[in-house]
């Protein structure tokens, strides 16, 4: 949840995890912090900042849910008091933007969107570089092991882009890739137990179940709300039609190596958008008002057979306290097209606002929360742990559905970033959303994408 997922004031929110190939301008000021009360000769001490109080500004996310029971452990270990302020996703982005731009300190740690949003925040000098803390043995525990986070994860918050002197501005905490969830009971009842293996089979099966469900059960659900927040899921589905051809950043699949060359009429994009609209068509009649939380609820209540969205929802579906389908969920990568099975990914991280009054204590919290000891415990709530070692840690892996673990790990092999780094992308992104809405309403996909192409050309002139 993101993933994720509302445009911030004066920022872009198009998602990506790996920023290789993008170019950016260095902000006017890139001064590194000078950690107080520490130097290169000091020994790391968890109690160094005891007595301080820090404020966490967080998205109300499964990661936050996993963190809450552990906060006291950090307070006991460090003597640092933690004030948690968490907001629903539709409020979080605005809260974060206001906090980062405030003349007075508001937060010390915040959920960093490791994509074009984080990049825009860096450009505006709103972030604190973490590299100086990481390189200081007096500030970072010797067992932290930054290399345990994949390069592709870390590069998502390393600025300037593609610069050997770039610094890290965020530590990844959870990622998502886009997969298919399915209700095994409904597949058994309506499809003889045979789950779809291709995208066209998925659409046909969704249609069959919706027609037989008498308004009580539906074949599919996806995010259908008119919002740019669904662009990541769109992109994941389109990747499934795209195949293995490159989608280099900053352009991704939407531009042909030049901002003046949008390619919305590419047959693969037309097919992907058409497939998404078809999944909307065989969903509930109010699909155009459904966001991820509504879709999750419908799937958890056993009212939907198929659901394409972020992998991190998986652990919640296995919680009998909140899900009637616990133990009855199937997981698989996106059903293949004639191009294979492809998908996309996105991630959250933790960062420190440039206006924080307690940067050092904030870094202590971040390194604790993302440590090898804590990451597996919080990761059981997200199913998207970001440390390589966590996936081999039984605390993490044995608490998750083995089928889920396999599906996510398989999807990761063909997953790619979903983001675009273009100042006009917000406007164009909404045009993409509108095109899908039009296809859902009955307009031929070729026509909708041709009109989208012409509108995009006007924006990029």
C-alpha positions as a LaTeX table, in Angstrom:
\begin{tabular}{lrrr}
\hline
Residue & $x$ (\AA) & $y$ (\AA) & $z$ (\AA) \\
\hline
Unk1 & 0.00 & 0.00 & 0.00 \\
Unk2 & 2.01 & 1.68 & $-1.32$ \\
Unk3 & 1.99 & 0.81 & $-1.44$ \\
Unk4 & 1.58 & 4.02 & $-2.13$ \\
Unk5 & $-0.23$ & 5.90 & $-3.63$ \\
Unk6 & $-1.47$ & 9.49 & $-3.56$ \\
Unk7 & 0.06 & 12.46 & $-5.37$ \\
Unk8 & 1.87 & 14.74 & $-2.95$ \\
Unk9 & 1.63 & 18.50 & $-3.14$ \\
Unk10 & 4.23 & 19.77 & $-5.59$ \\
Unk11 & 5.72 & 16.30 & $-6.13$ \\
Unk12 & 5.38 & 13.40 & $-8.48$ \\
Unk13 & 4.24 & 10.04 & $-7.25$ \\
Unk14 & 5.05 & 7.59 & $-9.94$ \\
Unk15 & 6.71 & 4.58 & $-8.48$ \\
Unk16 & 9.97 & 2.75 & $-8.97$ \\
Unk17 & 12.49 & 0.84 & $-6.97$ \\
Unk18 & 15.51 & 0.84 & $-9.26$ \\
Unk19 & 16.56 & 4.19 & $-10.65$ \\
Unk20 & 19.37 & 3.10 & $-12.94$ \\
Unk21 & 19.49 & 5.05 & $-16.17$ \\
Unk22 & 17.92 & 8.23 & $-14.77$ \\
Unk23 & 19.64 & 11.59 & $-14.76$ \\
Unk24 & 19.01 & 14.30 & $-12.21$ \\
Unk25 & 20.23 & 17.73 & $-11.22$ \\
Unk26 & 22.14 & 18.19 & $-8.00$ \\
Unk27 & 20.28 & 20.40 & $-5.53$ \\
Unk28 & 21.70 & 23.77 & $-4.67$ \\
Unk29 & 22.82 & 22.46 & $-1.30$ \\
Unk30 & 24.08 & 18.93 & $-0.71$ \\
Unk31 & 25.92 & 19.45 & 2.54 \\
Unk32 & 26.30 & 16.30 & 4.60 \\
Unk33 & 25.35 & 16.25 & 8.25 \\
Unk34 & 28.07 & 16.32 & 10.85 \\
Unk35 & 26.92 & 13.85 & 13.50 \\
Unk36 & 27.15 & 15.44 & 16.91 \\
Unk37 & 28.70 & 13.66 & 19.86 \\
Unk38 & 30.47 & 11.22 & 17.55 \\
Unk39 & 33.67 & 10.89 & 15.58 \\
Unk40 & 35.53 & 8.24 & 13.67 \\
Unk41 & 37.36 & 6.99 & 16.76 \\
Unk42 & 34.33 & 6.49 & 19.00 \\
Unk43 & 32.86 & 3.10 & 19.77 \\
Unk44 & 29.23 & 2.60 & 18.88 \\
Unk45 & 26.94 & 2.90 & 21.91 \\
Unk46 & 23.17 & 2.35 & 21.71 \\
Unk47 & 22.72 & 4.58 & 24.79 \\
Unk48 & 24.51 & 7.60 & 23.32 \\
Unk49 & 21.31 & 9.58 & 22.73 \\
Unk50 & 19.28 & 8.41 & 25.68 \\
Unk51 & 16.89 & 11.04 & 26.98 \\
Unk52 & 16.03 & 12.36 & 23.52 \\
Unk53 & 12.57 & 12.02 & 21.97 \\
Unk54 & 11.89 & 11.46 & 18.30 \\
Unk55 & 8.70 & 11.60 & 16.24 \\
Unk56 & 7.96 & 9.04 & 13.55 \\
Unk57 & 5.67 & 10.15 & 10.72 \\
Unk58 & 4.39 & 6.93 & 9.17 \\
Unk59 & 1.90 & 5.59 & 6.71 \\
Unk60 & $-0.71$ & 3.32 & 8.28 \\
Unk61 & 0.82 & 0.30 & 6.61 \\
Unk62 & 1.47 & $-3.36$ & 7.51 \\
Unk63 & 5.08 & $-2.37$ & 8.25 \\
Unk64 & 3.81 & 0.13 & 10.82 \\
Unk65 & 1.57 & $-2.55$ & 12.28 \\
Unk66 & 4.59 & $-4.82$ & 12.66 \\
Unk67 & 6.63 & $-2.04$ & 14.25 \\
Unk68 & 4.24 & $-0.97$ & 17.00 \\
Unk69 & 4.69 & $-3.96$ & 19.36 \\
Unk70 & 8.48 & $-3.59$ & 19.11 \\
Unk71 & 8.83 & 0.14 & 19.83 \\
Unk72 & 9.33 & $-0.37$ & 23.56 \\
Unk73 & 12.27 & $-2.68$ & 22.83 \\
Unk74 & 13.98 & 0.17 & 21.00 \\
Unk75 & 13.18 & 2.60 & 23.82 \\
Unk76 & 14.59 & 0.19 & 26.42 \\
Unk77 & 17.69 & $-0.51$ & 24.34 \\
Unk78 & 18.49 & 3.15 & 23.59 \\
Unk79 & 16.75 & 5.30 & 26.17 \\
Unk80 & 15.24 & 7.26 & 23.25 \\
Unk81 & 11.52 & 8.01 & 23.53 \\
Unk82 & 9.48 & 7.35 & 20.38 \\
Unk83 & 6.33 & 9.20 & 19.41 \\
Unk84 & 4.49 & 7.39 & 16.59 \\
Unk85 & 2.20 & 9.40 & 14.33 \\
Unk86 & 0.61 & 7.27 & 11.63 \\
Unk87 & $-1.94$ & 8.35 & 9.04 \\
Unk88 & $-4.08$ & 6.62 & 6.47 \\
Unk89 & $-2.50$ & 6.66 & 3.06 \\
Unk90 & $-4.88$ & 9.24 & 1.63 \\
Unk91 & $-3.60$ & 11.69 & 4.27 \\
Unk92 & $-0.03$ & 10.57 & 4.71 \\
Unk93 & 1.54 & 12.08 & 1.60 \\
Unk94 & 0.16 & 15.54 & 2.32 \\
Unk95 & 1.20 & 15.28 & 5.98 \\
Unk96 & 4.71 & 14.26 & 4.96 \\
Unk97 & 5.04 & 17.03 & 2.42 \\
Unk98 & 3.93 & 19.66 & 4.91 \\
Unk99 & 6.26 & 18.26 & 7.58 \\
Unk100 & 9.27 & 18.24 & 5.27 \\
Unk101 & 8.64 & 21.83 & 4.21 \\
Unk102 & 7.80 & 23.18 & 7.65 \\
Unk103 & 9.90 & 26.02 & 9.06 \\
Unk104 & 9.88 & 24.18 & 12.39 \\
Unk105 & 10.82 & 20.53 & 13.01 \\
Unk106 & 7.80 & 18.26 & 12.82 \\
Unk107 & 9.17 & 14.75 & 12.34 \\
Unk108 & 12.51 & 12.98 & 12.73 \\
Unk109 & 11.83 & 9.79 & 10.74 \\
Unk110 & 9.34 & 9.41 & 7.91 \\
Unk111 & 8.15 & 6.94 & 5.30 \\
Unk112 & 10.21 & 7.76 & 2.21 \\
Unk113 & 8.66 & 6.92 & $-1.14$ \\
Unk114 & 11.69 & 5.47 & $-2.92$ \\
Unk115 & 10.75 & 6.69 & $-6.38$ \\
Unk116 & 10.22 & 10.00 & $-8.13$ \\
Unk117 & 8.63 & 11.39 & $-4.96$ \\
Unk118 & 11.81 & 10.83 & $-2.98$ \\
Unk119 & 13.80 & 12.16 & $-5.88$ \\
Unk120 & 11.73 & 15.37 & $-5.94$ \\
Unk121 & 12.19 & 15.73 & $-2.18$ \\
Unk122 & 15.93 & 15.40 & $-2.59$ \\
Unk123 & 15.94 & 18.00 & $-5.35$ \\
Unk124 & 14.17 & 20.38 & $-2.97$ \\
Unk125 & 16.83 & 19.79 & $-0.26$ \\
Unk126 & 14.28 & 18.23 & 2.09 \\
Unk127 & 16.24 & 15.06 & 2.95 \\
Unk128 & 19.19 & 14.25 & 5.18 \\
Unk129 & 21.94 & 12.06 & 3.65 \\
Unk130 & 22.49 & 8.89 & 5.65 \\
Unk131 & 25.87 & 7.92 & 4.21 \\
Unk132 & 27.87 & 9.99 & 6.73 \\
Unk133 & 26.17 & 8.13 & 9.59 \\
Unk134 & 26.61 & 4.75 & 7.95 \\
Unk135 & 30.33 & 5.39 & 7.38 \\
Unk136 & 30.89 & 6.55 & 10.96 \\
Unk137 & 31.66 & 3.57 & 13.27 \\
Unk138 & 30.60 & 5.74 & 16.19 \\
Unk139 & 27.12 & 6.09 & 14.68 \\
Unk140 & 26.45 & 2.69 & 13.13 \\
Unk141 & 26.61 & $-0.72$ & 14.78 \\
Unk142 & 29.39 & $-2.91$ & 13.27 \\
Unk143 & 26.88 & $-5.68$ & 12.50 \\
Unk144 & 24.53 & $-3.48$ & 10.46 \\
Unk145 & 25.77 & $-4.81$ & 7.07 \\
Unk146 & 24.39 & $-2.37$ & 4.49 \\
Unk147 & 25.38 & $-4.76$ & 1.68 \\
Unk148 & 22.64 & $-7.13$ & 2.90 \\
Unk149 & 20.22 & $-4.82$ & 1.06 \\
Unk150 & 20.39 & $-5.52$ & $-2.70$ \\
Unk151 & 22.05 & $-2.85$ & $-4.82$ \\
Unk152 & 18.83 & $-2.43$ & $-6.77$ \\
Unk153 & 16.99 & $-1.55$ & $-3.58$ \\
Unk154 & 19.55 & 0.93 & $-2.30$ \\
Unk155 & 19.96 & 2.73 & $-5.60$ \\
Unk156 & 16.32 & 3.77 & $-5.33$ \\
Unk157 & 17.32 & 6.44 & $-2.82$ \\
Unk158 & 20.90 & 7.20 & $-3.89$ \\
Unk159 & 21.36 & 10.73 & $-5.22$ \\
Unk160 & 22.57 & 12.29 & $-7.46$ \\
Unk161 & 21.45 & 9.57 & $-9.83$ \\
Unk162 & 24.16 & 7.50 & $-11.48$ \\
Unk163 & 26.90 & 9.42 & $-9.71$ \\
Unk164 & 29.78 & 7.51 & $-8.08$ \\
Unk165 & 29.71 & 10.13 & $-5.33$ \\
Unk166 & 25.99 & 9.72 & $-4.64$ \\
Unk167 & 24.81 & 9.35 & $-1.07$ \\
Unk168 & 22.06 & 7.20 & 0.38 \\
Unk169 & 18.99 & 9.08 & 1.60 \\
Unk170 & 16.75 & 6.21 & 2.62 \\
Unk171 & 16.88 & 2.64 & 3.89 \\
Unk172 & 14.38 & 0.27 & 2.20 \\
Unk173 & 11.84 & $-1.28$ & 4.55 \\
Unk174 & 9.32 & $-3.06$ & 2.33 \\
Unk175 & 8.77 & $-3.76$ & $-1.35$ \\
Unk176 & 5.88 & $-5.05$ & $-3.35$ \\
Unk177 & 5.57 & $-6.79$ & $-6.65$ \\
Unk178 & 2.31 & $-7.41$ & $-8.50$ \\
Unk179 & 0.91 & $-10.94$ & $-8.40$ \\
Unk180 & $-2.40$ & $-12.83$ & $-8.66$ \\
Unk181 & $-4.31$ & $-13.86$ & $-5.54$ \\
Unk182 & $-7.10$ & $-16.38$ & $-6.02$ \\
Unk183 & $-9.78$ & $-17.97$ & $-3.87$ \\
Unk184 & $-9.30$ & $-21.74$ & $-4.03$ \\
Unk185 & $-12.86$ & $-22.49$ & $-2.90$ \\
Unk186 & $-14.34$ & $-20.41$ & $-5.71$ \\
Unk187 & $-11.91$ & $-21.86$ & $-8.26$ \\
Unk188 & $-12.97$ & $-25.34$ & $-7.14$ \\
Unk189 & $-16.68$ & $-24.49$ & $-7.30$ \\
Unk190 & $-16.79$ & $-22.67$ & $-10.62$ \\
Unk191 & $-13.69$ & $-23.84$ & $-12.50$ \\
Unk192 & $-13.23$ & $-27.41$ & $-11.41$ \\
Unk193 & $-10.17$ & $-26.50$ & $-9.39$ \\
Unk194 & $-8.17$ & $-25.33$ & $-12.41$ \\
Unk195 & $-6.59$ & $-21.89$ & $-11.89$ \\
Unk196 & $-5.92$ & $-19.84$ & $-15.04$ \\
Unk197 & $-2.46$ & $-20.12$ & $-16.53$ \\
Unk198 & $-2.65$ & $-17.27$ & $-19.05$ \\
Unk199 & $-3.99$ & $-13.73$ & $-18.92$ \\
Unk200 & $-6.70$ & $-14.57$ & $-21.44$ \\
Unk201 & $-7.75$ & $-17.56$ & $-19.34$ \\
Unk202 & $-7.89$ & $-15.30$ & $-16.30$ \\
Unk203 & $-10.21$ & $-12.86$ & $-18.06$ \\
Unk204 & $-12.41$ & $-15.68$ & $-19.41$ \\
Unk205 & $-12.59$ & $-17.35$ & $-15.99$ \\
Unk206 & $-13.42$ & $-14.06$ & $-14.29$ \\
Unk207 & $-16.26$ & $-13.55$ & $-16.79$ \\
Unk208 & $-17.58$ & $-17.07$ & $-16.16$ \\
Unk209 & $-17.64$ & $-16.66$ & $-12.39$ \\
Unk210 & $-19.23$ & $-13.21$ & $-12.48$ \\
Unk211 & $-22.00$ & $-14.48$ & $-14.77$ \\
Unk212 & $-22.63$ & $-17.47$ & $-12.49$ \\
Unk213 & $-22.26$ & $-15.57$ & $-9.23$ \\
Unk214 & $-25.71$ & $-13.90$ & $-9.29$ \\
Unk215 & $-24.35$ & $-10.67$ & $-7.88$ \\
Unk216 & $-23.06$ & $-12.41$ & $-4.76$ \\
Unk217 & $-19.69$ & $-13.54$ & $-6.10$ \\
Unk218 & $-17.55$ & $-11.81$ & $-8.71$ \\
Unk219 & $-14.81$ & $-13.12$ & $-10.95$ \\
Unk220 & $-12.24$ & $-10.39$ & $-10.31$ \\
Unk221 & $-11.46$ & $-7.23$ & $-8.49$ \\
Unk222 & $-8.78$ & $-4.62$ & $-9.13$ \\
Unk223 & $-8.40$ & $-1.00$ & $-8.21$ \\
Unk224 & $-10.90$ & 0.80 & $-10.38$ \\
Unk225 & $-10.96$ & 4.23 & $-8.80$ \\
Unk226 & $-10.12$ & 7.21 & $-11.01$ \\
Unk227 & $-6.80$ & 8.04 & $-9.39$ \\
Unk228 & $-3.15$ & 8.15 & $-10.36$ \\
Unk229 & $-2.51$ & 5.87 & $-7.40$ \\
Unk230 & $-3.33$ & 2.81 & $-9.50$ \\
Unk231 & $-0.62$ & 3.49 & $-12.11$ \\
Unk232 & 1.79 & 1.01 & $-10.49$ \\
Unk233 & $-0.69$ & $-1.85$ & $-10.82$ \\
Unk234 & $-1.47$ & $-0.75$ & $-14.40$ \\
Unk235 & 2.21 & $-0.85$ & $-15.22$ \\
Unk236 & 2.68 & $-4.28$ & $-13.68$ \\
Unk237 & $-0.12$ & $-5.67$ & $-15.85$ \\
Unk238 & 1.25 & $-3.97$ & $-18.97$ \\
Unk239 & 4.70 & $-5.43$ & $-18.31$ \\
Unk240 & 3.01 & $-8.82$ & $-18.60$ \\
Unk241 & 2.17 & $-7.93$ & $-22.21$ \\
Unk242 & 5.47 & $-6.18$ & $-22.84$ \\
Unk243 & 7.80 & $-9.11$ & $-22.60$ \\
Unk244 & 11.54 & $-9.01$ & $-22.05$ \\
Unk245 & 12.25 & $-5.95$ & $-24.18$ \\
Unk246 & 14.00 & $-3.22$ & $-22.14$ \\
Unk247 & 12.07 & $-0.46$ & $-20.40$ \\
Unk248 & 14.97 & 1.83 & $-19.49$ \\
Unk249 & 14.52 & 4.59 & $-16.96$ \\
Unk250 & 13.78 & 7.44 & $-16.78$ \\
Unk251 & 11.36 & 6.76 & $-19.66$ \\
Unk252 & 10.16 & 3.28 & $-18.72$ \\
Unk253 & 7.88 & 1.69 & $-21.32$ \\
Unk254 & 5.85 & 4.83 & $-21.94$ \\
Unk255 & 8.44 & 6.79 & $-23.99$ \\
Unk256 & 10.74 & 5.62 & $-26.75$ \\
Unk257 & 14.03 & 6.98 & $-25.43$ \\
Unk258 & 12.90 & 10.60 & $-25.69$ \\
Unk259 & 10.32 & 12.63 & $-23.76$ \\
Unk260 & 8.90 & 13.82 & $-27.09$ \\
Unk261 & 8.20 & 10.25 & $-28.19$ \\
Unk262 & 5.35 & 8.78 & $-26.15$ \\
Unk263 & 4.29 & 5.37 & $-27.38$ \\
Unk264 & 0.81 & 4.74 & $-26.07$ \\
Unk265 & $-0.22$ & 3.18 & $-29.38$ \\
Unk266 & 2.34 & 0.39 & $-29.02$ \\
Unk267 & 0.28 & $-2.83$ & $-29.35$ \\
Unk268 & 1.71 & $-4.16$ & $-26.09$ \\
Unk269 & 0.51 & $-1.12$ & $-24.16$ \\
Unk270 & $-2.87$ & $-1.29$ & $-25.86$ \\
Unk271 & $-3.16$ & $-4.96$ & $-24.90$ \\
Unk272 & $-2.11$ & $-4.37$ & $-21.29$ \\
Unk273 & $-4.56$ & $-1.52$ & $-20.74$ \\
Unk274 & $-7.30$ & $-3.56$ & $-22.41$ \\
Unk275 & $-6.58$ & $-6.51$ & $-20.09$ \\
Unk276 & $-6.82$ & $-4.30$ & $-17.04$ \\
Unk277 & $-10.12$ & $-2.84$ & $-18.20$ \\
Unk278 & $-11.43$ & $-6.39$ & $-18.75$ \\
Unk279 & $-10.57$ & $-7.32$ & $-15.16$ \\
Unk280 & $-12.55$ & $-4.25$ & $-14.09$ \\
Unk281 & $-15.48$ & $-5.31$ & $-16.28$ \\
Unk282 & $-15.87$ & $-8.63$ & $-14.50$ \\
Unk283 & $-15.69$ & $-7.09$ & $-11.06$ \\
Unk284 & $-18.41$ & $-5.62$ & $-8.82$ \\
Unk285 & $-20.72$ & $-3.03$ & $-10.41$ \\
Unk286 & $-19.16$ & $-0.28$ & $-8.25$ \\
Unk287 & $-15.65$ & $-1.10$ & $-9.49$ \\
Unk288 & $-14.99$ & 2.54 & $-10.40$ \\
Unk289 & $-15.17$ & 3.49 & $-6.72$ \\
Unk290 & $-12.96$ & 0.63 & $-5.50$ \\
Unk291 & $-9.47$ & 1.32 & $-4.17$ \\
Unk292 & $-6.99$ & $-1.20$ & $-2.73$ \\
Unk293 & $-8.57$ & $-1.24$ & 0.74 \\
Unk294 & $-12.03$ & $-1.92$ & $-0.70$ \\
Unk295 & $-10.62$ & $-4.63$ & $-2.96$ \\
Unk296 & $-8.80$ & $-6.24$ & $-0.03$ \\
Unk297 & $-12.00$ & $-6.34$ & 1.98 \\
Unk298 & $-13.98$ & $-7.95$ & $-0.81$ \\
Unk299 & $-11.32$ & $-10.59$ & $-1.36$ \\
Unk300 & $-10.96$ & $-11.25$ & 2.37 \\
Unk301 & $-14.72$ & $-11.75$ & 2.64 \\
Unk302 & $-14.66$ & $-14.45$ & $-0.03$ \\
Unk303 & $-16.72$ & $-12.45$ & $-2.51$ \\
Unk304 & $-14.11$ & $-12.37$ & $-5.30$ \\
Unk305 & $-12.28$ & $-15.18$ & $-7.09$ \\
Unk306 & $-9.27$ & $-13.30$ & $-8.53$ \\
Unk307 & $-7.40$ & $-10.22$ & $-7.37$ \\
Unk308 & $-4.36$ & $-8.64$ & $-9.07$ \\
Unk309 & $-2.42$ & $-6.27$ & $-6.84$ \\
Unk310 & 0.51 & $-5.79$ & $-4.49$ \\
Unk311 & 2.14 & $-8.90$ & $-3.06$ \\
Unk312 & 2.37 & $-7.40$ & 0.42 \\
Unk313 & $-1.36$ & $-7.98$ & 0.95 \\
Unk314 & $-0.71$ & $-11.73$ & 1.17 \\
Unk315 & 0.03 & $-12.05$ & 4.90 \\
Unk316 & $-3.22$ & $-10.28$ & 5.82 \\
Unk317 & $-5.24$ & $-12.75$ & 3.78 \\
Unk318 & $-3.85$ & $-15.54$ & 5.95 \\
Unk319 & $-4.95$ & $-13.88$ & 9.20 \\
Unk320 & $-8.11$ & $-15.65$ & 10.42 \\
Unk321 & $-8.95$ & $-12.71$ & 12.66 \\
Unk322 & $-9.52$ & $-10.46$ & 9.66 \\
Unk323 & $-9.94$ & $-12.80$ & 6.70 \\
Unk324 & $-12.54$ & $-15.46$ & 6.01 \\
Unk325 & $-10.33$ & $-16.92$ & 3.27 \\
Unk326 & $-7.33$ & $-17.70$ & 5.47 \\
Unk327 & $-5.85$ & $-21.02$ & 4.37 \\
Unk328 & $-7.85$ & $-20.92$ & 1.15 \\
Unk329 & $-5.81$ & $-18.43$ & $-0.89$ \\
Unk330 & $-3.73$ & $-19.34$ & $-3.90$ \\
Unk331 & $-0.76$ & $-17.23$ & $-5.02$ \\
Unk332 & 0.91 & $-17.06$ & $-8.39$ \\
Unk333 & 2.85 & $-14.65$ & $-10.62$ \\
Unk334 & 0.72 & $-12.78$ & $-13.13$ \\
Unk335 & $-0.68$ & $-15.30$ & $-15.63$ \\
Unk336 & 1.47 & $-15.23$ & $-18.73$ \\
Unk337 & 0.71 & $-13.64$ & $-22.07$ \\
Unk338 & 2.39 & $-14.71$ & $-25.30$ \\
Unk339 & 5.37 & $-12.64$ & $-24.06$ \\
Unk340 & 5.77 & $-14.69$ & $-20.87$ \\
Unk341 & 5.01 & $-13.64$ & $-17.30$ \\
Unk342 & 6.32 & $-10.22$ & $-16.29$ \\
Unk343 & 5.50 & $-7.74$ & $-13.55$ \\
Unk344 & 6.65 & $-4.58$ & $-11.76$ \\
Unk345 & 7.69 & $-3.51$ & $-8.29$ \\
Unk346 & 7.76 & $-0.55$ & $-5.88$ \\
Unk347 & 9.09 & 0.13 & $-2.37$ \\
Unk348 & 8.99 & 2.23 & 0.79 \\
Unk349 & 11.99 & 3.32 & 2.86 \\
Unk350 & 12.75 & 5.31 & 5.97 \\
Unk351 & 14.33 & 8.75 & 5.72 \\
Unk352 & 15.22 & 11.71 & 7.92 \\
Unk353 & 13.79 & 15.16 & 7.13 \\
Unk354 & 16.40 & 17.85 & 6.62 \\
Unk355 & 14.59 & 19.93 & 9.26 \\
Unk356 & 14.71 & 17.22 & 11.94 \\
Unk357 & 15.98 & 18.41 & 15.33 \\
Unk358 & 17.21 & 14.94 & 16.33 \\
Unk359 & 18.93 & 13.50 & 13.28 \\
Unk360 & 21.38 & 11.29 & 15.18 \\
Unk361 & 18.69 & 9.70 & 17.36 \\
Unk362 & 16.58 & 9.31 & 14.23 \\
Unk363 & 19.39 & 7.40 & 12.54 \\
Unk364 & 19.65 & 5.15 & 15.61 \\
Unk365 & 16.00 & 4.28 & 15.17 \\
Unk366 & 16.33 & 3.61 & 11.43 \\
Unk367 & 19.30 & 1.31 & 11.82 \\
Unk368 & 17.56 & $-0.57$ & 14.64 \\
Unk369 & 14.27 & $-0.91$ & 12.72 \\
Unk370 & 16.10 & $-2.16$ & 9.60 \\
Unk371 & 18.60 & $-4.38$ & 11.41 \\
Unk372 & 19.03 & $-8.11$ & 10.81 \\
Unk373 & 17.38 & $-8.76$ & 14.15 \\
Unk374 & 14.26 & $-6.63$ & 13.61 \\
Unk375 & 13.69 & $-6.82$ & 9.84 \\
Unk376 & 12.49 & $-10.46$ & 9.91 \\
Unk377 & 10.02 & $-9.73$ & 12.71 \\
Unk378 & 8.42 & $-6.73$ & 11.03 \\
Unk379 & 8.67 & $-8.43$ & 7.65 \\
Unk380 & 6.18 & $-11.11$ & 8.68 \\
Unk381 & 3.52 & $-8.40$ & 8.50 \\
Unk382 & 4.48 & $-7.18$ & 5.03 \\
Unk383 & 5.72 & $-10.23$ & 3.18 \\
Unk384 & 8.16 & $-7.86$ & 1.52 \\
Unk385 & 11.29 & $-7.91$ & 3.65 \\
Unk386 & 14.16 & $-6.01$ & 2.04 \\
Unk387 & 17.21 & $-7.75$ & 3.53 \\
Unk388 & 18.53 & $-10.72$ & 1.59 \\
Unk389 & 19.30 & $-12.59$ & 4.80 \\
Unk390 & 15.71 & $-12.23$ & 6.02 \\
Unk391 & 14.37 & $-14.52$ & 3.30 \\
Unk392 & 16.52 & $-17.30$ & 4.74 \\
Unk393 & 15.55 & $-16.52$ & 8.32 \\
Unk394 & 12.94 & $-18.98$ & 9.68 \\
Unk395 & 11.43 & $-16.24$ & 11.85 \\
Unk396 & 10.33 & $-14.69$ & 8.56 \\
Unk397 & 9.94 & $-17.51$ & 6.05 \\
Unk398 & 8.19 & $-20.02$ & 8.30 \\
Unk399 & 5.43 & $-17.58$ & 9.20 \\
Unk400 & 4.42 & $-17.08$ & 5.57 \\
Unk401 & 2.47 & $-19.31$ & 3.24 \\
Unk402 & 5.06 & $-21.33$ & 1.27 \\
Unk403 & 3.03 & $-20.85$ & $-1.92$ \\
Unk404 & 3.13 & $-17.11$ & $-1.32$ \\
Unk405 & 6.90 & $-17.12$ & $-0.80$ \\
Unk406 & 7.39 & $-19.04$ & $-4.05$ \\
Unk407 & 5.08 & $-16.76$ & $-6.01$ \\
Unk408 & 6.79 & $-13.59$ & $-4.81$ \\
Unk409 & 10.29 & $-14.92$ & $-5.36$ \\
Unk410 & 9.30 & $-16.09$ & $-8.86$ \\
Unk411 & 7.73 & $-12.73$ & $-9.69$ \\
Unk412 & 10.85 & $-10.91$ & $-8.49$ \\
Unk413 & 12.88 & $-12.63$ & $-11.21$ \\
Unk414 & 10.99 & $-10.83$ & $-13.98$ \\
Unk415 & 9.95 & $-7.72$ & $-12.07$ \\
Unk416 & 11.10 & $-4.24$ & $-13.04$ \\
Unk417 & 10.54 & $-0.70$ & $-11.77$ \\
Unk418 & 7.22 & 0.96 & $-12.46$ \\
Unk419 & 8.27 & 4.60 & $-12.30$ \\
Unk420 & 8.81 & 7.49 & $-14.69$ \\
Unk421 & 10.92 & 10.59 & $-14.03$ \\
Unk422 & 9.21 & 13.30 & $-15.99$ \\
Unk423 & 7.79 & 16.55 & $-14.66$ \\
Unk424 & 4.66 & 16.23 & $-16.79$ \\
Unk425 & 4.05 & 12.60 & $-15.88$ \\
Unk426 & 1.36 & 13.33 & $-13.29$ \\
Unk427 & $-0.84$ & 14.87 & $-15.97$ \\
Unk428 & $-0.10$ & 12.10 & $-18.44$ \\
Unk429 & $-0.62$ & 9.42 & $-15.79$ \\
Unk430 & $-4.15$ & 10.65 & $-15.21$ \\
Unk431 & $-4.71$ & 10.50 & $-18.96$ \\
Unk432 & $-3.72$ & 6.83 & $-18.85$ \\
Unk433 & $-6.19$ & 6.22 & $-16.04$ \\
Unk434 & $-8.92$ & 7.96 & $-18.04$ \\
Unk435 & $-8.12$ & 5.84 & $-21.09$ \\
Unk436 & $-8.65$ & 2.67 & $-19.05$ \\
Unk437 & $-11.91$ & 4.06 & $-17.72$ \\
Unk438 & $-13.02$ & 4.70 & $-21.31$ \\
Unk439 & $-12.08$ & 1.17 & $-22.39$ \\
Unk440 & $-14.03$ & $-0.18$ & $-19.41$ \\
Unk441 & $-17.02$ & 1.89 & $-20.55$ \\
Unk442 & $-16.89$ & 0.34 & $-24.02$ \\
Unk443 & $-14.58$ & 2.45 & $-26.15$ \\
Unk444 & $-12.32$ & 0.32 & $-28.39$ \\
Unk445 & $-8.84$ & 0.05 & $-26.87$ \\
Unk446 & $-7.12$ & 1.12 & $-30.10$ \\
Unk447 & $-9.20$ & 4.27 & $-30.25$ \\
Unk448 & $-8.72$ & 5.12 & $-26.59$ \\
Unk449 & $-4.94$ & 4.70 & $-26.86$ \\
Unk450 & $-4.75$ & 6.75 & $-30.08$ \\
Unk451 & $-6.52$ & 9.59 & $-28.32$ \\
Unk452 & $-4.24$ & 9.14 & $-25.33$ \\
Unk453 & $-1.21$ & 9.38 & $-27.62$ \\
Unk454 & $-2.41$ & 12.69 & $-29.07$ \\
Unk455 & $-3.09$ & 14.13 & $-25.62$ \\
Unk456 & 0.34 & 13.05 & $-24.36$ \\
Unk457 & 2.01 & 14.69 & $-27.36$ \\
Unk458 & 0.42 & 17.98 & $-26.40$ \\
Unk459 & 1.85 & 17.70 & $-22.88$ \\
Unk460 & 5.40 & 16.88 & $-23.95$ \\
Unk461 & 5.71 & 19.57 & $-26.62$ \\
\hline
\end{tabular}
